[in-house]
């Protein structure tokens, strides 16, 4: 949906980001999408960051951004107030007062293809071969409806209200392929609307069709599309251009990621040769068993804890490289900005250089 005109709105930005990072990929506990802002507001500048901290919000406002796109949700846990005298509420109020929308792409960006871990792999010079943990596309129904020209608009609206989408992309419901009219006095050849919907919505869609059809007997076809593995999922695995020691690879990770007080640490024999690599942006110790099963040489992630890491190494798992959480997700900001520049070329994008990693001081013994 490339738009080259100057009339780009927050709604257009949301559509582009939702297409790149589909909300349906988000985990059930997550909170993604538009947090605040008017979908109809015009935008010319968008700032990208991992976190919506006070400093990042200040930067967005000072730069004149009409939208701030972040990875981590500002309001992940349930809240019952965004009063201006609360830390997060104050940020929401500042954004609204200055006409700056806030949008979040979190675990949906983690599982998208390309997504957070693809950006991490690219920053480290890794050629990706696939996800570590594949997501399975849920079973959906494909509906083909043949309304008359008079019924078309009402049927389209009813299907959309019942939960159907065009081709599963989340855009406006359906598209019509009108037939050629016959001779005068003959019935018009019906159009064709194609939509998809969750299997659980069958009753709602059927009721919508019967409500909008005068005789209560609509002409339609339903086909169930089975749940199948996709190229999407958490983490990525791939290979280095050539084998190198764990010591050299750890230096590669440090050079490829932005600096933090946390730095980069590794677990394993420094002289071990590594070639196959697994990566997961953000906290990735839930995938330790997965990377062991896949047999890669080294695993790069963040927030590794003592006991899981120790048990992993005792069991003969791959070497570990642990970087700061923020640093492993920061490369995604440039990826998301590139998506917006490509689809909305009249919009100016900028990646915040502010380090939002909460750790501010580090000291280590060699």
N, C-alpha and C positions, 0 to 999 in steps of 0.2 A: 504494500500500500504506500509506495513512494509518493511523497508530496513535495513538490518543489515550490509551491506558492508560500506567501507570507502568512497565510491564515491558519497556521497550525495551532491546535488547542491542546489542553491537558488531556482531553478525550483521545486525541490522536496519539499522544505519547503513551497513554495507557494501553491502547490497542497494539502498538508496536511492541511494547515490553511484554504484554500478555502473550503475543504470538511467539516471541523469542523464548520466554520463560513461562509456559502455560500454568496458570493457577492450579489446574487439576493435578499437577505433579507435586504440589506442596504436601507435606505431612499433615495428618489430621489435626495435630496440636498447634500448627503454625498459624501465623497471621500475616497474610501477604496482600498486596494490592494498594489501592489509593487510600491513604490514611486521612489526609485532609486536602482541601482544594476544590475549586469549582471546575468540573469537567469542561465547561464551556469557555473558560478563560484562555486567552491567547498566550502562547509561549514563544520566546525567541532564544532563551538561554536555559540550559539544564546542567546542574552540578551533580557529580557522582561521587559517592563515598561509601565506605563500609558501614559507618555508624553515623547516626544523626546526633552528634554531641553538640553542646552549646557553641563550641568553637566552629564546628562545621556549619551550623545554622547561621552564625555570624558571617562566615565567609559567603554563603549563598546569598544572604541579604545584601552584603556589601558589594558583591559582584553584579547584583541585579537579576539573579536567577528567578524565573517563575516556577521552577520545579527543582526539587532535590530528590534524587534517586539513591536509595541506600540498600545495603544487603541485610543488615540486622534490623529486625522490627523494633520500632520505638515502643510500641504497646503490645508486647508479646503476651504477657499475662493479662488476665481479665482485670479491667479497671472499672470503677464506678464514678470516677471524676477525672476531668482534665482541667481542673481549676488552675488559674494562673499562679497560685501560690504553691503549687507542687512542681518539682523539677521538670518532669516530662510535660505536664500541662503548660508550663511556661513556654516551652519550646513550640508546642502546638499553637499557642496564642500568638507568638512572635511570627511564626510562618504565615498564619492566616492574616495578621495585620499587614504584613508586607507583600501579600499576594503571591506567596510561594507555596506550591503544592508539595506534598510529601508522598512518595511512592516507595514500596518495599518489595523486593524480590529475594526471598530467602531460600527455603528448602526446594522451592520450584526451580530456582537458579542452580542449586546443587545438582539436581537430577536432569536438567535440560541438556540438550546436545546441540551445540556446545554450551558448556556451563562453567561453573566455578572451577572444577577440577581440570577442565581442558585449559583454562587460562593459566592455572598453576603449572600444568605440565609444559605448556609453551614457554613460560618464563624460565623453566629449568632445561629447556632444549630436549624434551622427551617427545618421541613420536608415539602418539596414542594409538592403541589397538582396540580399545573397548572399555566399558565400565567394569568396575569391580563387582558391583551388585546390581543386576539388571532389574529394572522395573517392568512389571507386566501390565500391558494396557488392559483396562477393564473391558468386559464384554459390553457391547453397545448394540442398539437396534438401529438399522438403517431404514428410514421410512421414505417411501416414494408415494406422493399423493397427487391425484389428478383432479384438481378443482375446475369448475367452469370459470370463465373470465369474471363473472359476477361474484363468485365466491372467493376468488384468489386472495384478495387483500385480507378478508376476514379470516380465512383459513391460516394464512401466513402469521397473522397476529396471534391467533389462538394457539398455534403450535409453539410459537416463541414463548408465550405466557406459560405454557405447560412444561417448559424445560428443554425444548428442542433447539439445536444449533445447526448452522449450515456447515456440513462437512466436518463437524467436531472442532472447528477453529475458534468458536466462541463469538463469531460475528453475527450480524443480523440474520434472522431465520430464513433459510431457504433461498432458492433462486428459481425463477420460472423459465421454462422453455416453451413458448407459445407455439401452438400448432397453426397451420394455415386454415383460414376460414373457408367454409364451403359455399355453395350457392345460396342466394337469398332464400330465407325461410327455413334453411337447414340449421340444426343445432351446431353451435361452435365446437370445434375440437378442443377438448380441455387442455389446460396447461400442465406443467409438471413441476412439482416442488420436491426437492431432495433435502432431507435433514437427518441428523443422528440424535439419539437421546439415550440416557441410561435405560437398561432393561426394566428398572424399577418404575419408570415413568410410563409404561405401556398403558395403564388404565387412564392416566391423566390425558395422554395424547388422544386415545380413542374417544374419551368423553369430549375433548375439544373438537375433534372432527365431527362427531355426531351433532354437537351443538350448533356448528356452523353450516351443516348440511341440511337443506330444507326437508329432505325425505328421511334424514337420520340414517342414511345408508351410503356413506362416502366410498369413493373408489380409491383404494390405497393398497400398498404392498409393504410388508415388514420382513426384514431379513436380519437375523442376529449375527453379529460379527464376534467371533470367539475371542476370549482373552488370550493374547499372545505376547511373548517377550518382545521388548523394544530395544533400540540402541541407547535408550536413556537409562539413567540409574546413578547411584552414588559412586564417587571415586572414579579413577581411571588407571589403566595399566598400559605400559608401553616399554620402549627401549631407548637407551642412550645411543648416540652416534657410534660410539665404540666403548668397549669395557674400560673401567677405571677403578682405582681403589676407593674404598669407602671414605678414606681421608680426602681424596680429590673430589669425590662426589659431594661430601659435606661442604667443602669450599665452594663448589658449584652452586649449591642451594643458597649459601650465604650471599654469593655474588648476584644471584638471580632475583632475590627478594629484597624488599626495602628493609633498612636496618631498624632494629628494635633493641631495647634494653635486655630482652629475653635472649636475643641472638639465636643461634642454631646449635643444637647438640645432637650427637649421634651415639648409638649403642651398638656395639659389635666390634669385631677385630678391625682396626684402622686400615690394615693391609688387605682386607678381604676384597676380592674383585667383584664388582657389581656391573650388571648390564641391563637386566630386566628390572623395571621400577614400577611400583604402585604409588599413587598419590591420592590424597583426599583433603581438599581444602577445609579448614576448620577442624573441630574435634572429631578424631577418627578412630578412637580406640575400639569402637564397636565393630570395626572391620578387621581386627587383628586376626581372627580365625580365618576370615576370608582370604587375606593375603598369604597366610601360611598354606592354605589349601591350594592356592594358585601357584605357589612355588616361585614367587619373584625373589630377586636378590636383596631388594631394599624397599622400605616403605616410608614415604614422606607424609607427615600429617602434623597435627597440633594437639596440645593439651593432653599428651600421654601421661598416665599416672604410674607411680612406682611399681605397684604390685602387678597390674596387668602387663606392663612392659617386661618385668622380671620373669614372670611365668611364661610369657611369649618366647623370650630368648632361651629359657631353660628347656623349652619344648623343641628347640631347633628352628624357630621361625626366622624369617629374613631380618637383616639388620634394620635398625630404626633410625630415622632422622626426624627430630622434633623441633619445629619452628614455632614462632609466635602465631596465635590464632589469627590475629588481624593481618599479619604479613602473608599468610597462605591464601587469604581471600582477597587481598588488595588487587592482584592482577585482574580479577573479574571486572573491576570498575572500568578499565580501559576497554574490555570486551563489550560491556553494555553500552558504553559511550559510542563505540564504533557501530553498533546495531542502530542506534538512534540517528547517527550522522548519515548512515546509508539510506534509511527509510524516510528520514525527515531532513533533507539537506539544507533547508533554510534555518534550521535550529543550530545554534552554537553550543558545543558541549565542552565541559571542563572536568577533569578528575582532580579532586581535592588532594593536595600534597600533605595535608595535616595528618600526623600520626595519631590515630585514635586508639592504639593499643593502650590499655590501662596501666601497664607496667612502665615506670619512668626511670628506674635505676637498676643496674645489674652489676654484680661483682662475682668473679669466678677465679678459682685456682686452676692452674694448668695441670 
